[in-house]
């Protein structure tokens, strides 16, 4: 069975966020999908299968299936375009609704639902000690967010992964205004098998509208300040967010499943 590994939200191999991608003729059992993702041990493995009006898409971390993943969607579109000759807009049916990807002059545009930031008075007690008093807090359905003082506070943030893991599959995002980009962020979800995600598309579905309001801008540049790092451009389009980024193929593999 053919599998690709793609670095998303980067223009170079060894940057951005790696995702494994498998294009299936038919769905395998959930246990097999999860086992493949566990064997890959990447933040996400994406599985796509052709549907009536596009593609059905699912994502698995090494330990769980997740509701929403942006970078692995971008990686899947890259494989469909480069390896399977799929042209034009690609539509993906997912747990969070329809996601759409189109090729651009220098990469891809990923169109996702806008997940409005919900104000939050306090973080759960398991992680409240991790952010300074006075931090602006908000959340969406799958993550907590904290705005820190500046970019240095984000890059220097030292996560207590054992504490964050007590949130289960819910993650913690820290963010601030950037020095060379409009904003920066980092994302931790150890309870979902992701200690720190290199570059995360799904969190920007909430970060983009948050910073659009704070900065008074509809189009913004963003950088995820992980060790690998990655860059993207975010644009508010009504009730949608467009994320612009690039992707490169690192590996093409033939995997062997048990009989």
PAGUKOL-371471 format. One record per residue (C-alpha): residue in three letters; chain; x, z, y. Coordinates in nm, 3 decimals, decimal comma. Layout:
% PAGUKOL-371471
NODE   res   chain      east        up     north
NODE   ALA       A         X         Z         Y
...
//
This chain:
% PAGUKOL-371471
NODE   res   chain      east        up     north
NODE   UNK       A     0,000     0,000     0,000
NODE   UNK       A     0,139    -0,105     0,339
NODE   UNK       A     0,204     0,158     0,605
NODE   UNK       A     0,356     0,136     0,953
NODE   UNK       A     0,512     0,399     1,176
NODE   UNK       A     0,469     0,331     1,547
NODE   UNK       A     0,607     0,514     1,850
NODE   UNK       A     0,323     0,525     2,106
NODE   UNK       A     0,334     0,572     2,484
NODE   UNK       A     0,693     0,451     2,500
NODE   UNK       A     0,885     0,125     2,534
NODE   UNK       A     1,163     0,229     2,298
NODE   UNK       A     1,205     0,351     1,943
NODE   UNK       A     1,274     0,726     1,915
NODE   UNK       A     1,059     0,795     2,221
NODE   UNK       A     0,692     0,872     2,271
NODE   UNK       A     0,478     1,001     1,987
NODE   UNK       A     0,517     0,864     1,633
NODE   UNK       A     0,207     0,791     1,427
NODE   UNK       A     0,165     0,644     1,082
NODE   UNK       A    -0,097     0,369     1,051
NODE   UNK       A    -0,270     0,235     0,739
NODE   UNK       A    -0,521    -0,051     0,752
NODE   UNK       A    -0,750    -0,010     0,450
NODE   UNK       A    -0,972    -0,255     0,263
NODE   UNK       A    -1,189     0,039     0,156
NODE   UNK       A    -1,191     0,411     0,217
NODE   UNK       A    -0,986     0,633    -0,011
NODE   UNK       A    -1,104     0,984    -0,090
NODE   UNK       A    -1,059     1,247     0,180
NODE   UNK       A    -0,818     1,433    -0,047
NODE   UNK       A    -0,593     1,127    -0,075
NODE   UNK       A    -0,608     1,060     0,301
NODE   UNK       A    -0,505     1,420     0,369
NODE   UNK       A    -0,230     1,405     0,107
NODE   UNK       A    -0,082     1,092     0,268
NODE   UNK       A    -0,086     1,262     0,608
NODE   UNK       A     0,077     1,572     0,461
NODE   UNK       A     0,346     1,359     0,298
NODE   UNK       A     0,415     1,182     0,628
NODE   UNK       A     0,435     1,516     0,814
NODE   UNK       A     0,376     1,344     1,150
NODE   UNK       A     0,145     1,474     1,420
NODE   UNK       A    -0,111     1,216     1,308
NODE   UNK       A    -0,167     0,954     1,043
NODE   UNK       A    -0,436     0,700     1,132
NODE   UNK       A    -0,657     0,520     0,880
NODE   UNK       A    -0,862     0,219     0,991
NODE   UNK       A    -1,116     0,024     0,788
NODE   UNK       A    -1,309    -0,280     0,912
NODE   UNK       A    -1,674    -0,217     0,994
NODE   UNK       A    -1,968    -0,435     1,094
NODE   UNK       A    -1,884    -0,439     1,468
NODE   UNK       A    -1,518    -0,346     1,476
NODE   UNK       A    -1,317    -0,078     1,302
NODE   UNK       A    -1,383     0,271     1,171
NODE   UNK       A    -1,093     0,500     1,256
NODE   UNK       A    -0,997     0,846     1,130
NODE   UNK       A    -0,697     1,067     1,207
NODE   UNK       A    -0,529     1,339     1,003
NODE   UNK       A    -0,258     1,590     1,095
NODE   UNK       A    -0,048     1,724     0,805
NODE   UNK       A    -0,317     1,990     0,749
NODE   UNK       A    -0,657     1,879     0,887
NODE   UNK       A    -0,869     1,585     0,997
NODE   UNK       A    -0,910     1,583     1,376
NODE   UNK       A    -1,193     1,465     1,600
NODE   UNK       A    -0,988     1,278     1,861
NODE   UNK       A    -0,641     1,129     1,884
NODE   UNK       A    -0,528     0,888     2,153
NODE   UNK       A    -0,171     0,800     2,059
NODE   UNK       A    -0,259     0,712     1,698
NODE   UNK       A    -0,542     0,490     1,829
NODE   UNK       A    -0,291     0,306     2,047
NODE   UNK       A    -0,059     0,279     1,745
NODE   UNK       A    -0,342     0,139     1,530
NODE   UNK       A    -0,425    -0,126     1,791
NODE   UNK       A    -0,056    -0,218     1,808
NODE   UNK       A    -0,044    -0,272     1,430
NODE   UNK       A    -0,367    -0,475     1,431
NODE   UNK       A    -0,240    -0,696     1,714
NODE   UNK       A     0,120    -0,742     1,599
NODE   UNK       A     0,085    -0,736     1,221
NODE   UNK       A    -0,271    -0,857     1,155
NODE   UNK       A    -0,318    -1,105     1,439
NODE   UNK       A    -0,621    -0,931     1,589
NODE   UNK       A    -0,680    -1,059     1,942
NODE   UNK       A    -0,909    -0,949     2,224
NODE   UNK       A    -1,075    -0,612     2,265
NODE   UNK       A    -1,053    -0,384     1,962
NODE   UNK       A    -1,342    -0,140     1,913
NODE   UNK       A    -1,304     0,174     1,704
NODE   UNK       A    -1,592     0,391     1,582
NODE   UNK       A    -1,475     0,754     1,576
NODE   UNK       A    -1,606     1,110     1,578
NODE   UNK       A    -1,597     1,114     1,961
NODE   UNK       A    -1,773     0,782     1,998
NODE   UNK       A    -1,641     0,433     2,057
NODE   UNK       A    -1,280     0,388     2,169
NODE   UNK       A    -1,162     0,050     2,296
NODE   UNK       A    -0,815    -0,102     2,326
NODE   UNK       A    -0,707    -0,425     2,492
NODE   UNK       A    -0,362    -0,577     2,525
NODE   UNK       A    -0,219    -0,594     2,878
NODE   UNK       A     0,075    -0,780     3,023
NODE   UNK       A     0,319    -0,505     2,932
NODE   UNK       A     0,139    -0,290     2,676
NODE   UNK       A    -0,213    -0,169     2,602
NODE   UNK       A    -0,513    -0,018     2,781
NODE   UNK       A    -0,688     0,255     2,581
NODE   UNK       A    -1,045     0,324     2,697
NODE   UNK       A    -1,174     0,670     2,598
NODE   UNK       A    -1,466     0,898     2,693
NODE   UNK       A    -1,405     1,121     2,996
NODE   UNK       A    -1,409     1,484     2,878
NODE   UNK       A    -1,483     1,680     3,192
NODE   UNK       A    -1,279     1,999     3,244
NODE   UNK       A    -1,493     2,309     3,205
NODE   UNK       A    -1,385     2,604     3,425
NODE   UNK       A    -1,258     2,904     3,232
NODE   UNK       A    -1,228     3,261     3,360
NODE   UNK       A    -0,979     3,381     3,101
NODE   UNK       A    -0,794     3,263     2,795
NODE   UNK       A    -0,860     3,421     2,455
NODE   UNK       A    -0,671     3,747     2,419
NODE   UNK       A    -0,441     3,593     2,156
NODE   UNK       A    -0,277     3,372     2,420
NODE   UNK       A    -0,370     3,531     2,754
NODE   UNK       A    -0,020     3,679     2,790
NODE   UNK       A     0,144     3,335     2,775
NODE   UNK       A     0,041     3,217     3,121
NODE   UNK       A     0,094     3,396     3,453
NODE   UNK       A    -0,187     3,573     3,636
NODE   UNK       A    -0,357     3,343     3,880
NODE   UNK       A    -0,311     3,026     3,672
NODE   UNK       A    -0,607     2,790     3,700
NODE   UNK       A    -0,776     2,772     3,361
NODE   UNK       A    -1,013     2,517     3,212
NODE   UNK       A    -1,108     2,379     2,871
NODE   UNK       A    -1,276     2,102     2,676
NODE   UNK       A    -1,428     2,106     2,328
NODE   UNK       A    -1,093     2,121     2,149
NODE   UNK       A    -0,830     2,268     2,385
NODE   UNK       A    -0,753     2,528     2,651
NODE   UNK       A    -0,567     2,419     2,966
NODE   UNK       A    -0,362     2,612     3,222
NODE   UNK       A    -0,227     2,477     3,550
NODE   UNK       A     0,114     2,632     3,621
NODE   UNK       A     0,301     2,657     3,951
NODE   UNK       A     0,515     2,343     3,926
NODE   UNK       A     0,693     2,101     3,693
NODE   UNK       A     0,978     2,345     3,628
NODE   UNK       A     0,726     2,599     3,500
NODE   UNK       A     0,593     2,340     3,254
NODE   UNK       A     0,932     2,220     3,130
NODE   UNK       A     1,056     2,579     3,104
NODE   UNK       A     0,743     2,708     2,930
NODE   UNK       A     0,834     2,898     2,614
NODE   UNK       A     0,538     2,893     2,375
NODE   UNK       A     0,464     3,172     2,131
NODE   UNK       A     0,359     2,941     1,849
NODE   UNK       A     0,248     3,224     1,621
NODE   UNK       A     0,010     3,345     1,892
NODE   UNK       A    -0,123     2,997     1,966
NODE   UNK       A    -0,173     2,938     1,592
NODE   UNK       A    -0,430     3,221     1,595
NODE   UNK       A    -0,659     2,984     1,788
NODE   UNK       A    -0,693     2,776     1,471
NODE   UNK       A    -0,723     2,401     1,538
NODE   UNK       A    -0,771     2,463     1,912
NODE   UNK       A    -0,462     2,384     2,121
NODE   UNK       A    -0,308     2,498     2,448
NODE   UNK       A    -0,206     2,257     2,727
NODE   UNK       A     0,011     2,355     3,025
NODE   UNK       A     0,020     2,122     3,324
NODE   UNK       A     0,138     2,098     3,685
NODE   UNK       A     0,200     1,848     3,961
NODE   UNK       A     0,506     1,632     3,891
NODE   UNK       A     0,813     1,551     4,094
NODE   UNK       A     0,839     1,182     3,999
NODE   UNK       A     0,488     1,142     3,853
NODE   UNK       A     0,151     1,267     3,971
NODE   UNK       A     0,134     1,531     3,699
NODE   UNK       A     0,311     1,655     3,388
NODE   UNK       A     0,194     1,841     3,079
NODE   UNK       A     0,288     1,982     2,740
NODE   UNK       A     0,060     2,041     2,441
NODE   UNK       A     0,080     2,290     2,153
NODE   UNK       A    -0,152     2,304     1,851
NODE   UNK       A     0,032     2,484     1,568
NODE   UNK       A    -0,296     2,587     1,407
NODE   UNK       A    -0,367     2,218     1,349
NODE   UNK       A    -0,018     2,152     1,210
NODE   UNK       A     0,130     2,034     1,544
NODE   UNK       A     0,380     2,282     1,693
NODE   UNK       A     0,430     2,061     2,001
NODE   UNK       A     0,285     1,712     2,034
NODE   UNK       A     0,531     1,466     2,192
NODE   UNK       A     0,271     1,262     2,388
NODE   UNK       A    -0,103     1,315     2,361
NODE   UNK       A    -0,366     1,061     2,460
NODE   UNK       A    -0,669     1,282     2,394
NODE   UNK       A    -0,564     1,563     2,631
NODE   UNK       A    -0,545     1,310     2,914
NODE   UNK       A    -0,918     1,246     2,873
NODE   UNK       A    -0,951     1,586     3,043
NODE   UNK       A    -0,626     1,604     3,240
NODE   UNK       A    -0,706     1,275     3,419
NODE   UNK       A    -1,040     1,386     3,569
NODE   UNK       A    -0,895     1,729     3,650
NODE   UNK       A    -0,602     1,586     3,845
NODE   UNK       A    -0,814     1,309     3,996
NODE   UNK       A    -1,020     1,580     4,165
NODE   UNK       A    -0,717     1,791     4,260
NODE   UNK       A    -0,519     1,498     4,401
NODE   UNK       A    -0,803     1,280     4,530
NODE   UNK       A    -0,680     0,980     4,330
NODE   UNK       A    -0,851     0,758     4,072
NODE   UNK       A    -0,527     0,617     3,928
NODE   UNK       A    -0,235     0,844     3,842
NODE   UNK       A     0,099     0,845     3,664
NODE   UNK       A     0,165     1,111     3,404
NODE   UNK       A     0,454     1,234     3,193
NODE   UNK       A     0,440     1,458     2,888
NODE   UNK       A     0,749     1,675     2,911
NODE   UNK       A     0,824     1,721     2,541
NODE   UNK       A     1,169     1,671     2,391
NODE   UNK       A     1,087     1,308     2,302
NODE   UNK       A     0,884     1,257     2,617
NODE   UNK       A     0,645     0,982     2,708
NODE   UNK       A     0,477     0,822     3,006
NODE   UNK       A     0,133     0,681     3,073
NODE   UNK       A    -0,092     0,577     3,358
NODE   UNK       A    -0,442     0,723     3,381
NODE   UNK       A    -0,739     0,564     3,558
NODE   UNK       A    -1,088     0,704     3,607
NODE   UNK       A    -1,358     0,443     3,538
NODE   UNK       A    -1,698     0,610     3,571
NODE   UNK       A    -1,758     0,817     3,259
NODE   UNK       A    -1,450     0,671     3,091
NODE   UNK       A    -1,076     0,716     3,125
NODE   UNK       A    -0,833     0,428     3,081
NODE   UNK       A    -0,487     0,518     2,954
NODE   UNK       A    -0,217     0,255     2,993
NODE   UNK       A     0,092     0,267     2,776
NODE   UNK       A     0,325     0,081     2,545
NODE   UNK       A     0,405     0,102     2,173
NODE   UNK       A     0,687    -0,010     1,944
NODE   UNK       A     0,706    -0,039     1,566
NODE   UNK       A     0,971     0,179     1,403
NODE   UNK       A     0,902     0,124     1,034
NODE   UNK       A     0,710    -0,085     0,783
NODE   UNK       A     0,684     0,075     0,441
NODE   UNK       A     0,526     0,028     0,101
NODE   UNK       A     0,380     0,353    -0,025
NODE   UNK       A     0,298     0,426    -0,391
NODE   UNK       A    -0,014     0,623    -0,477
NODE   UNK       A    -0,067     0,794    -0,812
NODE   UNK       A    -0,285     0,613    -1,066
//
